[in-house]
Amino acid sequence: MLKPIPAKIMRSTATVKACTGTDRYQNPTYTEYTVQKVHVQPTNAVKKTATNTDCVLRSLLFVDKRHSVPHLDWWALFDTAGKNKGDVKVIIRGVEYTVATVDELRDDSDLFHHWEIGLV
């Protein structure tokens, strides 16, 4: 059984800028969200991206089912951005990252537990 992520480490706030379409000149347009009670952790893990290429992550963003608000569908944001030839940016403590991977983690009962967002 996966234990809940401790609320005391979910102290950060992230600004998420997701490409949600294009304007009449085919430039990407972005929608901005503020997600509270997230945790960012430095890493140098190598992961496969959606295009099956290796990338070295700079950080992992943990977005919890219970603590983080609002609840965003990260797969939908990532997919929509890709279809519009854009990306998803995350800004935490003044540092801007680009989302490279999106993983939905589940507990032993196969219930959604949290998102792990790989950032470059």
Backbone torsions as a table, in degrees:
resi	resn	phi	psi	omega
1	MET	NA	128.7	176.7
2	LEU	-78.0	126.7	177.7
3	LYS	-77.3	152.6	177.5
4	PRO	-61.2	148.5	174.0
5	ILE	-68.5	129.9	-178.1
6	PRO	-59.8	132.1	-178.6
7	ALA	-61.0	-29.8	-176.1
8	LYS	-67.4	-19.3	177.2
9	ILE	-94.1	-9.9	-179.1
10	MET	-89.5	66.3	-171.9
11	ARG	-105.0	-10.9	-173.4
12	SER	-90.7	160.4	173.5
13	THR	-120.4	134.7	-179.0
14	ALA	-117.8	139.8	170.5
15	THR	-99.1	124.9	-178.2
16	VAL	-110.5	125.0	176.8
17	LYS	-115.8	109.2	-176.2
18	ALA	-112.5	132.6	175.4
19	CYS	-69.8	119.9	-176.8
20	THR	-118.0	3.6	179.2
21	GLY	171.0	-168.8	177.5
22	THR	-133.0	152.9	177.5
23	ASP	-86.7	-173.8	-175.4
24	ARG	-67.9	-13.7	176.8
25	TYR	-100.3	12.5	180.0
26	GLN	66.2	22.6	173.1
27	ASN	-87.4	142.2	-179.8
28	PRO	-64.8	142.1	172.6
29	THR	-112.7	146.0	-173.2
30	TYR	-120.3	146.0	171.4
31	THR	-112.0	137.0	-175.8
32	GLU	-109.2	137.0	177.8
33	TYR	-127.9	149.9	172.5
34	THR	-114.7	119.1	-178.8
35	VAL	-109.7	121.6	-178.8
36	GLN	-99.4	155.7	176.7
37	LYS	63.0	60.2	174.5
38	VAL	-118.4	169.2	177.9
39	HIS	-131.6	131.6	176.4
40	VAL	-114.5	138.0	-176.2
41	GLN	-134.7	128.0	178.2
42	PRO	-65.4	149.6	178.8
43	THR	-156.6	168.8	170.7
44	ASN	-137.0	32.7	-179.2
45	ALA	-68.7	146.7	175.3
46	VAL	-100.9	125.0	-178.6
47	LYS	-130.5	157.1	172.8
48	LYS	-84.1	136.2	177.4
49	THR	-89.7	179.5	179.4
50	ALA	-63.4	-23.4	179.3
51	THR	-94.7	14.0	176.1
52	ASN	64.3	33.2	174.2
53	THR	-112.5	152.5	177.7
54	ASP	-81.1	140.9	172.6
55	CYS	-141.2	150.1	177.7
56	VAL	-96.0	117.8	-179.1
57	LEU	-76.8	142.8	174.1
58	ARG	-88.1	-35.5	-177.4
59	SER	-152.5	160.8	171.5
60	LEU	-115.7	133.0	176.2
61	LEU	-104.5	122.9	177.6
62	PHE	-100.0	122.8	178.3
63	VAL	-120.4	112.9	-170.8
64	ASP	-90.1	147.5	178.5
65	LYS	-64.2	-41.4	-174.2
66	ARG	-84.9	-44.4	-168.4
67	HIS	-93.1	-36.4	-172.7
68	SER	-77.7	135.8	177.9
69	VAL	-138.3	144.8	-5.4
70	PRO	-75.6	167.5	178.3
71	HIS	-85.4	113.2	179.3
72	LEU	-106.7	149.5	172.9
73	ASP	-90.4	95.2	-174.6
74	TRP	-65.1	-34.6	176.9
75	TRP	-62.5	-43.8	179.9
76	ALA	-63.9	-42.2	178.1
77	LEU	-61.0	-46.9	-178.4
78	PHE	-64.0	-43.4	-179.3
79	ASP	-66.4	-46.5	-179.9
80	THR	-62.4	-42.3	178.3
81	ALA	-61.2	-44.0	179.3
82	GLY	-63.3	-40.9	179.3
83	LYS	-65.5	-25.7	179.6
84	ASN	-98.6	15.0	179.5
85	LYS	56.8	36.3	177.8
86	GLY	-123.0	-160.3	-179.8
87	ASP	-146.2	-179.8	175.3
88	VAL	-117.3	124.8	178.3
89	LYS	-107.1	146.0	175.4
90	VAL	-127.7	129.1	179.1
91	ILE	-115.7	120.6	179.4
92	ILE	-133.2	126.8	179.9
93	ARG	51.8	38.2	177.0
94	GLY	81.7	-0.6	179.4
95	VAL	-102.8	127.4	179.6
96	GLU	-97.3	129.5	177.9
97	TYR	-119.5	161.5	171.6
98	THR	-112.1	135.1	179.1
99	VAL	-72.6	125.9	179.2
100	ALA	-108.7	-35.3	-179.0
101	THR	-138.3	151.0	176.9
102	VAL	-132.1	120.4	178.8
103	ASP	-125.1	129.3	176.3
104	GLU	-99.3	115.2	-179.2
105	LEU	-97.6	140.6	-177.7
106	ARG	-119.8	156.3	178.6
107	ASP	-86.7	-173.1	-177.6
108	ASP	-64.4	-22.8	178.8
109	SER	-90.7	8.4	-179.2
110	ASP	65.0	28.9	175.1
111	LEU	-99.2	144.8	179.6
112	PHE	-56.8	132.6	-179.5
113	HIS	-113.2	-56.1	178.4
114	HIS	-163.9	165.5	173.9
115	TRP	-97.6	143.4	167.8
116	GLU	-119.6	114.8	-175.2
117	ILE	-106.4	117.0	178.9
118	GLY	-82.3	126.6	-174.1
119	LEU	-116.3	137.8	174.8
120	VAL	-120.7	NA	NA
